[in-house]
Amino acid sequence: MKLKNLALFFAVALLACISSFAQDTPIIYSYQTVNYPNDTFTQLLGINNNGVIAGYHGASVNKGFTLVLPNVFTNENFPNSAQTQVIGINNHGATAGFYIDQQGLTHSFTAHGSTFLKIDEPGTPFNQSLGINDNFVTVGYFSTKADGTGPDTGYTHIPGGVFENFQIPNGFSVQTTGINTAGSTCGFYVDANGVNHGWIVFGGNFRVLDYPASTGTQALGLNNKGAVVGSYTDAGGNSHGFVYTISTKTFQSIDDPNGIGTTIVNGINDKGVLVGFYGTAPINSGFVATPQ
């Protein structure tokens, strides 16, 4: 396996926080709640253009699945794993996520049909894959400690075994969470004060994404049409989802009507359909938000 390390540093000017006001004409969504049968904990994390959704259920023991609405669940768990989360899905139906083995170690994986592939960066004890594009390039992060408490380093994994690591100036800990077909990426980093900041790399340019007046922002996914999704925390400690439009540099806050203040948006497809979840663990419900 080849290993390629890239330390990506950008001009200070590009690191200016993007904190534009919300969109003048917000998109109206219809919301559908999704719960895995007979479970009180469901998270929807990715969606492709065919409407196939990736996610997992189970608060204490995580079990992965894909979903075709309204309620066709297909279980997807890494063979012989103790727990699995399915997070990203591309338009070929390939998925990316992570699993915990029987020894308690966390590994990244991709799956396509019945073929599962472990993709850990060599020499690292903790890996999570968080997104996959139509070229089967995945993104995620590794930790320096086996329990995942060490500083995180974001990465892009190119089929064939090449890892490209991603670092941000003043970023104590970095996760890469999404990648589109053009290779644009998004994620978040934690600064020296423990504050989360979202980011994107689009057209070769780096932007920090801080939702206006928030106390923390995480970018969690993006599509091929110039939209980024994620979550932010307000001054009262409540969580809200967001959609960020790259071309206009504007945010729209997102709350499922059943989960105002506890909403996370984790995925978006090219039709603008959102997936995510709301609630307070150990009780979570997934949702799908469709533009009207």
MONOR-V93333 format. One record per backbone hydrogen bond with DSSP energy under -1.0 kcal/mol. CO is the residue of the C=O (numbers start at 1). NH is the residue of the N-H. If there is no record, write none. Layout:
co->{CO,CO}
nh->{NH,NH}
//
This chain:
co->{11,12,13,18,28,30,32,34,36,40,41,43,46,48,52,53,54,54,55,56,57,62,63,64,65,66,67,68,71,72,74,78,83,85,88,90,94,95,96,96,97,98,99,100,100,101,105,106,107,108,109,110,111,112,115,117,121,126,128,131,133,137,138,139,139,140,140,141,142,145,152,153,154,155,156,157,158,158,162,163,164,168,173,175,178,180,184,185,186,186,187,187,188,189,190,190,191,195,196,197,198,199,200,201,202,205,207,208,209,211,216,218,221,226,227,228,229,229,230,230,231,232,233,234,238,239,240,241,242,243,244,245,245,250,251,252,254,256,259,261,264,267,269,273,274,275,275,276,276,277,278,280,284,285,286,287,288,289,290}
nh->{14,15,16,210,292,290,288,286,39,284,58,56,54,51,48,67,45,46,65,43,63,84,57,76,55,74,53,72,73,68,66,81,100,98,96,93,90,111,87,88,109,85,107,82,83,104,101,127,99,119,97,117,95,115,112,110,124,143,141,139,136,133,157,130,131,155,176,128,153,148,174,142,166,140,164,138,161,162,158,4,156,171,190,188,186,183,180,201,177,178,199,219,175,197,172,173,194,191,217,189,209,187,207,185,205,202,200,18,198,214,233,231,229,246,223,244,220,221,242,265,218,240,215,237,234,263,232,254,230,252,228,249,250,245,23,243,241,259,262,239,277,275,272,269,289,266,267,44,287,264,285,283,42,278,34,276,32,274,30}
//
